[in-house]
Amino acid sequence: MREEKNKGRNVTLYLSRNLIQKAKVMAVKEDKSLSAFMREALEEKVTKDTGYKKARKRQIKLLEKGFDLGTQGKISISRDRLHERK
């Protein structure tokens, strides 16, 4: 079963002729087959999206936990004093 997870599968996509032509030109410039070019583009998009989601989740967790500002949860100065003009 583990081997099957890493095996590729063929898929059928409907793409406009214009998009296919542009992708072919880009693939040739990178010395790649159209299939390899499209696979890499899709992998990059998926990786970018999952990386963003992981980073977002990590940052939300940090915000929920909060930060130690050294006050031990007590405010030692009044708002008026804090904003007092000199």
Z-matrix of the N, CA and C atoms (Angstrom, degrees):
N
C 1 1.453
C 2 1.533 1 110.71
N 3 1.325 2 117.76 1 -36.38
C 4 1.455 3 121.95 2 -178.56
C 5 1.525 4 111.36 3 -61.78
N 6 1.333 5 116.68 4 -40.51
C 7 1.465 6 120.97 5 179.78
C 8 1.520 7 110.66 6 -62.17
N 9 1.332 8 116.71 7 -38.59
C 10 1.454 9 121.44 8 -177.97
C 11 1.528 10 111.53 9 -62.48
N 12 1.315 11 117.44 10 -31.25
C 13 1.460 12 122.09 11 -178.99
C 14 1.531 13 111.54 12 -62.67
N 15 1.320 14 117.84 13 -35.13
C 16 1.458 15 122.04 14 -177.41
C 17 1.526 16 113.88 15 -91.21
N 18 1.316 17 117.54 16 -7.41
C 19 1.457 18 120.55 17 179.86
C 20 1.520 19 109.55 18 -74.94
N 21 1.329 20 115.14 19 145.52
C 22 1.453 21 119.77 20 177.18
C 23 1.519 22 111.09 21 -81.30
N 24 1.319 23 115.08 22 163.99
C 25 1.458 24 121.25 23 176.06
C 26 1.509 25 108.26 24 -133.91
N 27 1.284 26 116.03 25 145.07
C 28 1.455 27 120.65 26 175.91
C 29 1.524 28 109.52 27 -80.43
N 30 1.318 29 116.14 28 141.22
C 31 1.468 30 121.64 29 175.70
C 32 1.521 31 108.12 30 -130.58
N 33 1.307 32 115.60 31 155.27
C 34 1.462 33 121.14 32 176.93
C 35 1.517 34 107.78 33 -110.83
N 36 1.310 35 116.26 34 127.39
C 37 1.466 36 122.09 35 178.72
C 38 1.513 37 109.67 36 -121.77
N 39 1.311 38 115.84 37 147.77
C 40 1.453 39 120.06 38 171.54
C 41 1.520 40 106.90 39 -103.65
N 42 1.324 41 116.53 40 116.60
C 43 1.459 42 122.45 41 179.72
C 44 1.517 43 108.47 42 -127.76
N 45 1.308 44 116.50 43 147.08
C 46 1.462 45 119.61 44 178.59
C 47 1.526 46 109.94 45 -65.57
N 48 1.307 47 116.11 46 152.79
C 49 1.464 48 120.80 47 178.86
C 50 1.523 49 110.75 48 -60.10
N 51 1.314 50 115.81 49 -37.88
C 52 1.458 51 121.60 50 -179.79
C 53 1.534 52 110.40 51 -61.62
N 54 1.340 53 116.44 52 -46.02
C 55 1.466 54 120.65 53 179.81
C 56 1.527 55 110.59 54 -64.46
N 57 1.311 56 116.41 55 -42.60
C 58 1.468 57 120.25 56 179.73
C 59 1.526 58 110.18 57 -61.42
N 60 1.320 59 116.87 58 -44.19
C 61 1.462 60 120.77 59 -178.96
C 62 1.532 61 110.97 60 -62.13
N 63 1.327 62 116.44 61 -45.53
C 64 1.468 63 120.40 62 179.03
C 65 1.527 64 110.95 63 -63.41
N 66 1.328 65 116.69 64 -40.94
C 67 1.460 66 120.55 65 179.75
C 68 1.529 67 110.95 66 -65.57
N 69 1.322 68 116.97 67 -38.74
C 70 1.470 69 120.71 68 177.64
C 71 1.521 70 110.93 69 -61.39
N 72 1.322 71 116.15 70 -44.06
C 73 1.468 72 120.53 71 179.70
C 74 1.527 73 109.98 72 -62.15
N 75 1.318 74 117.07 73 -44.87
C 76 1.464 75 120.52 74 179.40
C 77 1.525 76 111.39 75 -64.37
N 78 1.330 77 116.83 76 -39.78
C 79 1.466 78 120.95 77 179.44
C 80 1.526 79 110.57 78 -63.29
N 81 1.323 80 116.85 79 -42.22
C 82 1.470 81 120.74 80 179.22
C 83 1.524 82 109.95 81 -62.91
N 84 1.331 83 117.10 82 -41.78
C 85 1.464 84 120.76 83 178.93
C 86 1.525 85 111.61 84 -60.20
N 87 1.334 86 116.43 85 -31.36
C 88 1.465 87 121.20 86 179.75
C 89 1.532 88 111.78 87 -95.50
N 90 1.327 89 116.24 88 7.49
C 91 1.467 90 122.78 89 179.48
C 92 1.534 91 111.17 90 55.33
N 93 1.329 92 115.87 91 47.11
C 94 1.462 93 122.20 92 -179.61
C 95 1.517 94 109.59 93 -129.49
N 96 1.320 95 115.11 94 159.67
C 97 1.464 96 119.51 95 172.23
C 98 1.522 97 107.73 96 -75.06
N 99 1.310 98 116.14 97 160.46
C 100 1.465 99 120.29 98 177.85
C 101 1.528 100 109.57 99 -60.99
N 102 1.322 101 116.15 100 -39.63
C 103 1.460 102 120.92 101 179.89
C 104 1.533 103 111.12 102 -61.88
N 105 1.330 104 117.23 103 -47.11
C 106 1.468 105 120.98 104 179.60
C 107 1.527 106 111.01 105 -64.65
N 108 1.330 107 116.04 106 -40.60
C 109 1.464 108 120.98 107 179.48
C 110 1.532 109 110.70 108 -60.78
N 111 1.330 110 116.28 109 -47.13
C 112 1.467 111 120.62 110 -178.25
C 113 1.529 112 111.42 111 -68.88
N 114 1.344 113 116.77 112 -38.13
C 115 1.466 114 120.89 113 178.37
C 116 1.529 115 109.89 114 -61.72
N 117 1.332 116 116.74 115 -45.96
C 118 1.467 117 120.58 116 -179.70
C 119 1.527 118 111.31 117 -64.64
N 120 1.329 119 116.98 118 -39.57
C 121 1.464 120 120.45 119 179.49
C 122 1.528 121 110.67 120 -63.97
N 123 1.325 122 116.38 121 -41.89
C 124 1.461 123 120.68 122 179.16
C 125 1.529 124 111.02 123 -68.37
N 126 1.326 125 117.14 124 -42.52
C 127 1.468 126 120.94 125 177.56
C 128 1.528 127 110.83 126 -60.24
N 129 1.329 128 116.55 127 -42.14
C 130 1.464 129 121.10 128 179.65
C 131 1.523 130 110.90 129 -62.50
N 132 1.313 131 117.18 130 -43.26
C 133 1.466 132 121.14 131 -179.71
C 134 1.527 133 111.33 132 -65.10
N 135 1.321 134 116.89 133 -43.32
C 136 1.466 135 121.18 134 179.79
C 137 1.524 136 110.57 135 -65.88
N 138 1.328 137 117.16 136 -44.21
C 139 1.461 138 121.80 137 -179.92
C 140 1.526 139 110.83 138 -62.82
N 141 1.314 140 116.18 139 -43.42
C 142 1.462 141 120.81 140 179.68
C 143 1.521 142 110.47 141 -60.92
N 144 1.326 143 116.92 142 -44.12
C 145 1.457 144 121.34 143 -178.83
C 146 1.521 145 111.59 144 -65.70
N 147 1.333 146 117.24 145 -45.69
C 148 1.462 147 119.52 146 -179.07
C 149 1.527 148 111.01 147 -69.27
N 150 1.326 149 118.05 148 -33.22
C 151 1.464 150 121.30 149 176.60
C 152 1.514 151 111.40 150 -64.69
N 153 1.329 152 116.47 151 -40.53
C 154 1.466 153 121.40 152 178.04
C 155 1.526 154 109.90 153 -63.63
N 156 1.318 155 116.45 154 -44.70
C 157 1.466 156 120.07 155 -178.26
C 158 1.520 157 111.43 156 -63.76
N 159 1.331 158 117.03 157 -39.85
C 160 1.470 159 120.80 158 178.27
C 161 1.523 160 110.67 159 -64.56
N 162 1.334 161 116.80 160 -44.03
C 163 1.465 162 121.14 161 -179.45
C 164 1.526 163 110.25 162 -64.94
N 165 1.318 164 117.40 163 -41.51
C 166 1.463 165 121.95 164 179.48
C 167 1.526 166 110.29 165 -62.00
N 168 1.332 167 116.01 166 -45.72
C 169 1.460 168 121.18 167 179.77
C 170 1.525 169 110.58 168 -60.86
N 171 1.336 170 116.33 169 -42.96
C 172 1.466 171 122.05 170 179.78
C 173 1.537 172 110.45 171 -62.48
N 174 1.317 173 117.49 172 -42.33
C 175 1.467 174 120.73 173 -178.47
C 176 1.527 175 111.66 174 -70.52
N 177 1.312 176 117.48 175 -38.24
C 178 1.470 177 120.64 176 177.20
C 179 1.522 178 110.11 177 -63.00
N 180 1.321 179 116.25 178 -40.33
C 181 1.470 180 120.87 179 178.04
C 182 1.532 181 110.44 180 -60.57
N 183 1.336 182 116.73 181 -42.60
C 184 1.468 183 121.05 182 177.91
C 185 1.525 184 111.31 183 -62.42
N 186 1.326 185 116.88 184 -43.29
C 187 1.461 186 120.54 185 -179.87
C 188 1.524 187 111.79 186 -65.75
N 189 1.323 188 116.85 187 -38.23
C 190 1.468 189 120.16 188 178.79
C 191 1.519 190 111.22 189 -66.23
N 192 1.319 191 116.17 190 -36.59
C 193 1.466 192 121.05 191 179.01
C 194 1.526 193 109.86 192 -69.21
N 195 1.312 194 116.89 193 -38.60
C 196 1.452 195 121.17 194 -178.03
C 197 1.516 196 111.80 195 88.17
N 198 1.315 197 115.35 196 175.35
C 199 1.461 198 121.31 197 -177.45
C 200 1.521 199 110.10 198 -124.20
N 201 1.298 200 116.28 199 143.40
C 202 1.459 201 121.56 200 177.30
C 203 1.527 202 108.11 201 -80.59
N 204 1.315 203 115.64 202 113.62
C 205 1.460 204 120.57 203 -179.94
C 206 1.526 205 111.68 204 -99.50
N 207 1.322 206 115.81 205 8.02
C 208 1.461 207 120.63 206 176.81
C 209 1.516 208 114.13 207 80.07
N 210 1.328 209 118.85 208 14.25
C 211 1.463 210 121.26 209 -177.90
C 212 1.532 211 112.88 210 -99.81
N 213 1.315 212 117.08 211 -4.96
C 214 1.462 213 122.88 212 -175.46
C 215 1.539 214 110.84 213 52.50
N 216 1.324 215 116.67 214 29.62
C 217 1.456 216 121.54 215 177.07
C 218 1.514 217 114.90 216 80.84
N 219 1.331 218 117.64 217 6.52
C 220 1.469 219 120.82 218 -178.37
C 221 1.519 220 109.75 219 -114.37
N 222 1.321 221 115.57 220 136.53
C 223 1.463 222 120.78 221 177.35
C 224 1.529 223 107.00 222 -95.95
N 225 1.311 224 116.59 223 117.77
C 226 1.468 225 120.52 224 -173.29
C 227 1.530 226 113.14 225 -97.57
N 228 1.310 227 117.82 226 1.07
C 229 1.466 228 120.49 227 -178.75
C 230 1.519 229 108.90 228 -134.96
N 231 1.326 230 116.07 229 143.16
C 232 1.463 231 119.11 230 -179.15
C 233 1.529 232 110.10 231 -78.07
N 234 1.312 233 115.37 232 158.82
C 235 1.461 234 121.01 233 179.49
C 236 1.530 235 110.13 234 -60.87
N 237 1.325 236 116.06 235 -44.21
C 238 1.472 237 119.93 236 -179.56
C 239 1.529 238 111.34 237 -61.04
N 240 1.323 239 115.91 238 -42.63
C 241 1.466 240 119.40 239 -179.88
C 242 1.529 241 110.12 240 -67.05
N 243 1.279 242 116.35 241 -37.75
C 244 1.469 243 121.27 242 -179.45
C 245 1.537 244 110.36 243 -62.89
N 246 1.325 245 116.87 244 -37.93
C 247 1.464 246 121.23 245 -176.37
C 248 1.525 247 112.97 246 -101.04
N 249 1.297 248 116.12 247 12.91
C 250 1.458 249 121.89 248 -179.65
C 251 1.533 250 110.66 249 -64.33
N 252 1.311 251 116.16 250 135.01
C 253 1.464 252 120.96 251 178.44
C 254 1.516 253 109.42 252 -93.51
N 255 1.308 254 115.83 253 144.34
C 256 1.463 255 119.86 254 -179.27
C 257 1.492 256 111.14 255 -111.24
